[in-house]
Amino acid sequence: MKSKTILIVLCIGLWLNSTFSQEVEKSIFGVQTGFLGVWVNHELSLNHHWVLHTEFGLDGVLSRIVDNGDFPIILPMVSFQPRYYYNLPKRQAEMKEIFDNSGNYFAINFLYYPNFLSYSTQEDINIKNGLFIMPTWGIRRNFNRYFYYELGAGAGFNISGISEIQGKEGVLIYNILARVGYKIF
């Protein structure tokens, strides 16, 4: 009887340890969509709280020219983002879910916008390559095992030195995240 009780307690303990682990997931692959864009992403665990978030997709931007009004620009993008999920132990202590990296994070986002495959409804728009670095803060929460959302904000600069926005170099660029995603595996 004692050995069965010990075995049951051990199994429950191992299950709870794997369920409420403070570590980030080893690998997450998914797709996301937002107001203006669609992305494919992958998060790879580097250690207990750090992941490398990589993504590629199409970013949409609304631009304004005084004479022509608002018009969309669609840009292909590639992003590499080391993320630090800083509140996983706190969420676990409060008995909140942390599976699939459900937590708050700080990140340094490296974005590259190549000019090929870019599209605009305005023919006279010259889109240049851009490499940006943006410190970002965000949250990732899960609706269920497969669907999640991310919200975040950050700001950064073009570090490639070849882009001009509205006739000025070194313009501060804002990064606002509001995305819904689906975890593929």
N, C-alpha and C positions, 0 to 999 in steps of 0.2 A: 504494500500500500504506500509506504514512504517513497519507494523508488518511482512509482507512477506519479505521485504528487510532485516530486522533484523534477521529473521529466516534463510534466505539464507546465510547471513554473519556468523551467529553462526554455521551453518552446515559446511561451508567451513573452518572456524577456527578450529572446532573439528577434521575435516578430516586432516587438515595440522598438527595439534598437534599430532595425532596418527601416521601420515606418517613420520614426521621428529622428532620423539622422541629421546632424548639424552640417553635413557636407553637401556641396552642390552636386547635382546629377553629373554623371560621367560624360554623357553625350545626349544632346537633344537636337533633333532636326525638325524644322517646321516651316510653315508659310504664314505670312502676315499680310493684312491689307489695312489701309487707313483711308483718310479723306481723299488724298491724291497719290495713290501709289500701290504697288504690290511688291513683296519681297520674299525671298527664300533665305532662311538663316540656319545656322548651326552654332550650338554652344558646346565647347569642349572644356572639360574640367582641367585646370592646371594644378590646383591643390584644394584645400578644404573650403576656401571662400572665393577663390579666383577662377574665372572662366575666360576663354577667348571666344567672343561672339563675332562671327563672320557672317556677312550677308551680301547679297547682290540682288538687284531688282531695278524697278523703274520708279523714280521719284517724280512727283508732279509739283510744279511751282506755279503760282498765279503771279503774273507780272503785269505791270501797268505802264502804259505809255500814254501820255496826256492826250494826244490826238486820237489814238486808236482804242482807248479803254482797256479793260482787263482782258487778258488772254492767257491760256495755259501753255506751259513749256513742260515737255516730258523728257527727263534725263535718265540715262542708264547710270547706275552707281554701284560701287564696290566699297564695302566698309569692313574695317578690322577694329575691334573694340575690346580691349582688356577690361573686364568688369569685376568689381569687388562687391560681393553680396555681404554687406556689413551687419545686417540685423537677423541673420538666421538663428543664432543662439537665443536671442530675445524672443523671437516668434515661437521657437520651440518651447521655451520656458512658460510662455503664456498659452500653450496648447493650441497654437494656430498652425495651420497647414504650411509646410515648407517644401512639399514635393514639387518636382520640376522647377526648382529655383524660384519659388514663390517668396519674394522678399524685396527689399530695397537695395539699390546698388548705386555706386559711383563708377563712372567709366571715363576713359579717354578715347574718344571716337576719332578714328582716322578715316576720312571719306575721300574717295576719288571719283570725280565726275568726268569721264571721257567725253569728247565732243561727238564721237561717231554714234550713230543711231539716235541722236537727240532729235526731237520733233517740236515744232511750234507752228501755230496757225498763221503767224506773221512771217513773211518771207525775208524781210530785211533784218532779222535778228541774227547776230553772229555769236554763237555759243562757243566759249573757249574751255579748254581743259581746266580742271580745278582740283587741287588737293587741299583739304581742310583738316584742321585739328580742332576738336570741340570737347572740352570737359562737359560731362553730362551727368545729371542725377535722374534716377527713374525708379519706378516700381513695376513689379511683375506679379500679377495675381492670376489664379486659376478659377475658371467657372466650374470646370469638372476635370476629368483626367486628360482630356484632349484639347479643350478650348481654353484660351487664356487672353489676357489683355495686358498691354504695357502703356504706361503714361510716363512722360519724362520731359525734361527741358535742359537746354544747354546753350552755350554760345561759344563761338570760336572765330578763327581767322583763316584766310586763304594763305597757305604757306608755300604755294608753288610760285608765287610772284608773277604769274602771267595773266591773271584775270583782273579785269576792271569792271566794277559794278557802279552804274550811274556816274561814270567819269571819275571815280575815286578808287585809289588802291588802299588795301588794308581795312576795308569796311567790315564791321562786326556782323557776323552771320548768326542767325538764331536757329536753333534746332528744337522743334516742338514735336514730341511723340504722342500720338493717340492712335494706337493700333490694336486690332483684334487678330489673334493667331490661332492656328490649328497645329498641334503637335503630331507629326507623322510617325516618328519613332524616336 
